Every structure is written in structure tokens, then in C-alpha cells.
């Protein structure tokens, strides 16, 4: 075991012994942020929307490409608010996971927006925000990553049409260490399960207490819900996967988890129908008691 893996195991064991305790001050700060963000979103105050982002923030909006950095994120909100009037917006926190130097927030959102000459649209979904703890307690949290997706299928015409032409292409993560190599091997296994329509085997890549936040679906929690989903979603049938890639764009080594940022492309056909689907994900990996690297939380959406 190399030094990095050994340190990771030490932190993981410590966190298991202590449990997932969330600092009340941090919880309150996140709640206050959500409230102030909602207020700024409804008012259309673009500058106030990006206060918690940094030049390193990875931003993963649904039906749009991954963006990195405050400037690119502000451009997204500029386009969104130019095209839509936000009538209401609310986030509800479902859980906070403390990974030592990072906090993972998972919740649901409800946004009512009006595009020009269209009826109000209720955009309902789930989200995840990875917060980075500051070096000094007196400083505010910052957002390392944000991703969201609807709980049901919807037509693109109901939300702003975001121009991603200036957004750089997502590049594959080039660093290679033991844990990164393990993640690459796990992704290769997932790729094979998807292509071979082995949904039940795919579900085994998740921990028993995992959460899966995928596209157009409510949050799936626990072994049964996740297994039922993959068994149905990836069952053998007329649909075939012609080509698939699952790549890593970055990794954060938190003290008690590994957070991977991924992107995928899938070419498929079903009879005479065919197409390509691209998307991205935030994947939270942990080691189980046997030392196997499994998914603890996964959040996925389409570009």
C-alpha cells in the first residue's frame, strides 16, 4: 500500500469511529447560503449568485456542458436570467456528509421560471454541492463542485437555451496514482456492464447505503432501489450500445472519500432509431470493509 492509500485508510477509519457529525455552524452557513442564493436568483442579481464560487469550481448544469471557474459560471447565469424570469426557487437539504476537509450537501430543488411567451414551468429536481472547508474557521465555505438534474423527463424548450460554444472541451485527467488507477479499473468494469446490459452486476458497484442521483429520476437510496433501477434500465433487449466511453476529468482526495469528476459518451441504436448521449457526473468513492472501492454517492446528468 502506498503512502497516499495508507493516509486515506487512516482517515476513513477515524471517520467511521466518530460517525458523520456535522458542525452546527457549517450547517447554518449552508442554510443561509441557500436562502440568499434563492433571493438573488429571483431578483436576478447575477453578481450575488457567484459569491461562493472560485476560479477552480467545477460547475455541472443539466443540459449544458461542464464549466470551470467563476467567470464561466457567471456567464451561465447571465444567459439563464436573460432568457427567464425566476418566479420562485427553493432548496431543501436532505443530507450533509462530512468528509473531513469537504462537506457534501444533497437535496431537492423546486424552481418556477417563465421564458418569454411561454407558460410557467415547474423545474423540479435534485442537486449536490461539494463544499470546501476554509483554512480558517472565520472564513466562509466555498463551492468546489455543483451538479443538478430533474426528477422527470422534460422538454428543453422549457428552460433557457445555453450557448456553450465558448466553453473549453472537457479533458481527461492525466495524473496516475494507485487510487486513480483503481477508479479507472472500476469505470472500465461499469463500461462493460452497460455495454453488455448487465444491470444487476452494475448495481454491485455501489455500497449498500449508497445514493444514486441520475437523470430524469427521483433520488434512489439503498441497495434495493439501486439494484431494481439498473436491472430494469440495463436489461437485455432491442437496445444496443455501439460505443461507450467513461472518462475522468479530475479527482479530489478528501480525508474520508475520493471525489471523481467524470464525463461520458454513449452511441446507441434500437431498431431504426439511434443517437448519441453525452453527460457528466460527480462520483463519491469509498472503500468497504474488504478494501474494495465502491460508489457511495453518484450524481449524473446529460449535457
C-alpha positions as CSV (number, residue, x, y, z in Angstrom):
1,X,0.0,0.0,0.0
2,X,1.4,3.4,-1.0
3,X,1.6,6.4,1.3
4,X,-1.5,8.1,-0.2
5,X,-3.6,5.0,0.2
6,X,-2.4,4.4,3.7
7,X,-3.3,8.0,4.7
8,X,-6.7,7.6,3.1
9,X,-7.3,4.4,5.2
10,X,-6.3,6.1,8.4
11,X,-8.8,9.0,7.8
12,X,-11.5,6.6,6.8
13,X,-11.1,4.5,9.9
14,X,-11.2,7.6,12.1
15,X,-14.3,8.9,10.4
16,X,-16.1,5.5,10.8
17,X,-15.4,5.6,14.5
18,X,-16.6,9.1,15.0
19,X,-19.7,8.9,12.8
20,X,-20.9,11.6,10.4
21,X,-21.2,14.6,12.7
22,X,-22.0,17.9,11.0
23,X,-20.8,21.1,12.7
24,X,-23.9,23.2,13.5
25,X,-22.1,26.4,12.4
26,X,-21.3,24.9,9.0
27,X,-24.9,23.6,8.6
28,X,-26.3,27.1,9.4
29,X,-23.9,28.7,6.9
30,X,-25.1,26.4,4.2
31,X,-28.7,27.0,5.0
32,X,-28.1,30.8,5.0
33,X,-26.3,30.5,1.6
34,X,-29.3,28.6,0.1
35,X,-31.7,31.2,1.3
36,X,-29.6,34.1,0.0
37,X,-29.0,32.3,-3.3
38,X,-32.7,31.9,-3.8
39,X,-33.3,35.5,-3.1
40,X,-30.6,36.6,-5.6
41,X,-31.9,34.2,-8.2
42,X,-35.4,35.5,-8.0
43,X,-34.2,39.2,-8.1
44,X,-31.9,38.4,-11.0
45,X,-28.8,39.6,-9.1
46,X,-26.1,37.8,-11.1
47,X,-23.2,39.1,-9.1
48,X,-24.6,37.8,-5.8
49,X,-25.1,34.3,-7.4
50,X,-21.4,33.6,-7.8
51,X,-20.0,34.7,-4.4
52,X,-19.3,31.2,-3.2
53,X,-17.7,30.0,-6.4
54,X,-13.9,30.2,-7.1
55,X,-11.7,30.0,-10.2
56,X,-11.4,26.3,-9.5
57,X,-15.1,25.5,-9.1
58,X,-16.4,22.6,-11.3
59,X,-20.0,23.5,-12.4
60,X,-22.2,20.8,-13.9
61,X,-25.5,22.1,-15.1
62,X,-28.2,19.9,-16.6
63,X,-28.5,20.0,-20.4
64,X,-25.3,22.1,-20.7
65,X,-21.6,21.3,-20.6
66,X,-19.3,21.3,-17.6
67,X,-17.8,24.8,-16.8
68,X,-14.8,25.6,-14.6
69,X,-14.3,28.9,-12.8
70,X,-16.3,31.8,-11.6
71,X,-16.3,33.7,-14.9
72,X,-17.7,30.8,-16.9
73,X,-20.3,30.2,-14.2
74,X,-21.4,33.8,-14.2
75,X,-21.8,33.6,-17.9
76,X,-24.1,30.6,-17.5
77,X,-26.3,32.6,-15.0
78,X,-26.2,35.7,-17.3
79,X,-27.7,33.6,-20.1
80,X,-30.2,31.9,-17.8
81,X,-31.5,35.2,-16.4
82,X,-31.5,37.0,-19.7
83,X,-34.0,34.4,-21.1
84,X,-36.0,33.5,-18.0
85,X,-37.8,35.2,-15.1
86,X,-37.5,33.2,-11.9
87,X,-40.8,33.3,-10.1
88,X,-39.7,31.1,-7.2
89,X,-36.8,29.0,-6.1
90,X,-36.2,26.7,-3.1
91,X,-33.7,24.2,-2.0
92,X,-34.3,21.6,0.7
93,X,-31.3,19.8,2.2
94,X,-31.7,16.1,2.6
95,X,-28.3,15.3,4.0
96,X,-24.9,16.7,4.8
97,X,-21.9,14.3,4.7
98,X,-18.6,15.4,6.3
99,X,-15.5,14.2,4.5
100,X,-13.1,16.0,6.8
101,X,-12.0,18.8,4.6
102,X,-15.1,18.8,2.4
103,X,-18.9,18.7,3.1
104,X,-21.2,17.1,0.6
105,X,-24.7,18.6,0.5
106,X,-27.5,16.6,-1.2
107,X,-31.0,17.9,-1.6
108,X,-34.0,18.8,-3.8
109,X,-34.9,22.0,-5.6
110,X,-38.1,23.5,-6.9
111,X,-37.8,26.3,-9.5
112,X,-40.7,28.1,-11.3
113,X,-39.5,30.0,-14.3
114,X,-41.1,31.9,-17.2
115,X,-39.5,32.0,-20.6
116,X,-40.7,34.7,-23.0
117,X,-44.2,33.9,-24.4
118,X,-44.4,30.6,-22.6
119,X,-46.4,29.3,-19.7
120,X,-44.7,29.0,-16.3
121,X,-42.6,25.8,-16.0
122,X,-42.0,24.0,-12.7
123,X,-38.4,22.7,-12.8
124,X,-38.2,20.1,-10.0
125,X,-35.1,18.1,-9.3
126,X,-32.2,17.1,-7.0
127,X,-28.8,18.5,-6.6
128,X,-25.4,18.0,-4.9
129,X,-22.9,20.6,-3.8
130,X,-19.4,19.8,-2.6
131,X,-18.3,22.5,-0.2
132,X,-14.6,23.1,0.6
133,X,-13.9,24.0,4.2
134,X,-11.7,27.1,4.7
135,X,-8.3,27.1,6.1
136,X,-9.5,29.4,8.9
137,X,-12.9,28.9,10.7
138,X,-13.7,32.7,10.3
139,X,-13.7,32.4,6.5
140,X,-16.7,31.2,4.5
141,X,-17.1,27.9,2.8
142,X,-16.6,27.8,-1.0
143,X,-18.1,25.6,-3.6
144,X,-15.8,23.0,-5.1
145,X,-18.5,21.4,-7.3
146,X,-22.1,21.8,-8.1
147,X,-24.4,19.5,-10.1
148,X,-28.1,19.1,-10.5
149,X,-30.8,17.3,-12.6
150,X,-34.6,17.0,-13.0
151,X,-36.6,14.2,-11.3
152,X,-38.5,13.6,-14.5
153,X,-38.0,14.0,-18.2
154,X,-38.7,17.4,-19.6
155,X,-38.6,19.3,-22.9
156,X,-35.6,21.5,-23.5
157,X,-37.9,24.3,-24.7
158,X,-39.0,24.9,-21.1
159,X,-35.6,26.1,-19.9
160,X,-33.1,28.6,-21.3
161,X,-31.0,27.6,-24.3
162,X,-27.5,28.0,-23.1
163,X,-24.7,28.7,-25.6
164,X,-21.7,26.5,-24.7
165,X,-19.6,27.4,-27.7
166,X,-17.0,29.3,-25.7
167,X,-16.7,26.5,-23.1
168,X,-13.5,24.5,-23.4
169,X,-13.8,20.8,-24.2
170,X,-13.5,18.6,-21.0
171,X,-10.1,16.9,-20.9
172,X,-9.2,13.5,-19.4
173,X,-7.4,13.6,-16.1
174,X,-3.8,12.7,-16.8
175,X,-2.4,12.0,-13.3
176,X,-1.9,8.4,-12.5
177,X,-1.5,7.1,-8.9
178,X,-2.8,3.9,-7.2
179,X,-6.3,5.3,-6.3
180,X,-6.7,6.9,-9.7
181,X,-5.8,3.6,-11.4
182,X,-8.4,1.8,-9.2
183,X,-11.1,4.3,-10.3
184,X,-10.1,3.8,-13.9
185,X,-10.5,0.0,-13.5
186,X,-13.9,0.4,-11.8
187,X,-15.0,2.6,-14.6
188,X,-13.9,0.1,-17.2
189,X,-16.0,-2.6,-15.4
190,X,-19.0,-0.2,-15.4
191,X,-18.5,0.4,-19.1
192,X,-18.6,-3.3,-19.8
193,X,-21.7,-3.8,-17.7
194,X,-23.5,-1.0,-19.5
195,X,-22.5,-2.3,-22.9
196,X,-23.3,-5.9,-22.1
197,X,-26.7,-4.9,-20.5
198,X,-25.7,-6.4,-17.1
199,X,-27.7,-4.1,-14.8
200,X,-27.6,-6.3,-11.7
201,X,-23.8,-6.5,-11.9
202,X,-23.6,-2.7,-12.4
203,X,-25.6,-2.2,-9.2
204,X,-22.9,-4.2,-7.3
205,X,-20.5,-1.3,-7.9
206,X,-22.5,0.7,-5.2
207,X,-22.2,0.4,-1.4
208,X,-25.3,-0.9,0.4
209,X,-26.1,2.5,1.8
210,X,-25.4,4.4,-1.5
211,X,-27.4,7.1,-3.1
212,X,-27.8,7.4,-6.9
213,X,-29.0,10.7,-8.4
214,X,-29.4,10.0,-12.1
215,X,-31.1,11.8,-15.0
216,X,-34.9,12.2,-15.0
217,X,-35.4,10.1,-11.9
218,X,-36.0,10.8,-8.2
219,X,-33.2,10.1,-5.8
220,X,-32.5,6.3,-5.4
221,X,-31.4,5.2,-2.0
222,X,-30.0,1.9,-0.8
223,X,-29.2,-1.4,-2.3
224,X,-32.8,-2.5,-3.4
225,X,-33.8,0.8,-5.1
226,X,-30.5,1.0,-7.0
227,X,-30.5,-2.7,-8.0
228,X,-34.1,-2.5,-9.2
229,X,-33.3,0.6,-11.3
230,X,-30.2,-0.9,-13.0
231,X,-31.8,-4.3,-13.5
232,X,-34.6,-2.6,-15.5
233,X,-32.6,0.2,-17.1
234,X,-29.9,-2.1,-18.4
235,X,-31.8,-5.2,-19.2
236,X,-31.1,-7.2,-22.4
237,X,-33.5,-6.2,-25.2
238,X,-33.6,-4.5,-28.6
239,X,-31.5,-1.5,-27.5
240,X,-27.7,-1.9,-28.2
241,X,-24.8,0.1,-27.1
242,X,-22.5,0.6,-30.1
243,X,-19.8,2.6,-28.4
244,X,-19.3,4.0,-24.9
245,X,-16.6,6.0,-23.1
246,X,-16.4,6.8,-19.4
247,X,-13.5,9.1,-18.5
248,X,-12.3,11.0,-15.5
249,X,-11.8,14.8,-15.7
250,X,-10.5,15.3,-12.2
251,X,-10.1,13.8,-8.7
252,X,-10.3,15.4,-5.2
253,X,-8.8,13.3,-2.4
254,X,-10.9,14.3,0.6
255,X,-9.9,12.9,4.0
256,X,-12.6,10.2,4.1
257,X,-13.7,9.9,0.5
258,X,-12.5,10.2,-3.1
259,X,-14.5,12.5,-5.3
260,X,-14.1,11.9,-9.0
261,X,-15.5,14.1,-11.8
262,X,-16.4,12.1,-14.9
263,X,-17.8,12.5,-18.4
264,X,-19.3,10.0,-20.8
265,X,-20.4,9.5,-24.3
266,X,-22.8,6.7,-25.5
267,X,-23.7,5.7,-29.0
268,X,-26.8,3.6,-29.1
269,X,-29.4,2.1,-31.5
270,X,-32.7,0.5,-31.1
271,X,-34.1,-0.8,-34.3
272,X,-34.1,2.0,-36.8
273,X,-33.6,4.6,-34.0
274,X,-30.1,5.7,-33.0
275,X,-28.3,8.5,-31.3
276,X,-25.6,9.7,-29.0
277,X,-25.8,10.8,-25.4
278,X,-23.2,12.8,-23.6
279,X,-23.1,13.7,-19.9
280,X,-21.1,14.2,-16.7
281,X,-21.0,13.0,-13.1
282,X,-19.7,13.6,-9.7
283,X,-18.8,10.2,-8.1
284,X,-18.0,9.8,-4.4
285,X,-16.0,6.6,-3.9
286,X,-15.2,4.9,-0.6
287,X,-13.5,1.7,0.5
288,X,-15.7,-1.1,2.0
289,X,-14.5,-3.3,4.9
290,X,-12.8,-5.6,2.3
291,X,-10.9,-2.8,0.8
292,X,-12.9,-2.6,-2.4
293,X,-13.5,0.8,-3.9
294,X,-17.3,1.3,-4.4
295,X,-19.6,4.2,-5.1
296,X,-21.1,5.9,-2.0
297,X,-22.8,8.7,-3.9
298,X,-23.2,9.3,-7.6
299,X,-24.8,12.2,-9.3
300,X,-25.3,12.1,-13.1
301,X,-26.8,14.4,-15.8
302,X,-26.9,14.8,-19.5
303,X,-25.2,17.7,-21.3
